[in-house]
Amino acid sequence: MPTYELADTSDTAYNLGRLLAVFEELQDRYHNYEKKGPRVVERYYAAASSAPAAAFPTRCRLARHHLSKVQRAKEKDAYGIEKRIIEIMSKFQSASLGQPPTFPRVLTLEEQGRFALGFYQQKASRGKSQDRDAHPSEKSAKEA
């Protein structure tokens, strides 16, 4: 089985794609992998990849809601997903000194390509990261 490595980059478009893939994973867990209506990717991929400032704030808010429910059912799953969200979000950098990072209003066609690469590479690495991001209590139980 091939190994998938994610680029360790602060490229905004690439990391936005990764973030959408993690939001999709979170939604899948929230619904216990049962398809219930259109998924986040089916509904928001076009807007997220072309106009992130319009799409991501509401996706982030919904992710908090989904995380709280997943945490009640499976703390380990919520911990791993939130860890990935934090890791990706920490890569966003400010466009100007002294200002917080923001989601870009639009992405160019080239940036949309990097968004797609980040999205699909994050999906490809999903199984590998699930093992790496086990909750600390589970790691110590496995080591004992």
Helices and strands as residue ranges (DSSP letters): H 12-30, H 40-50, H 52-73, H 75-89, H 109-124, H 126-132, H 136-143
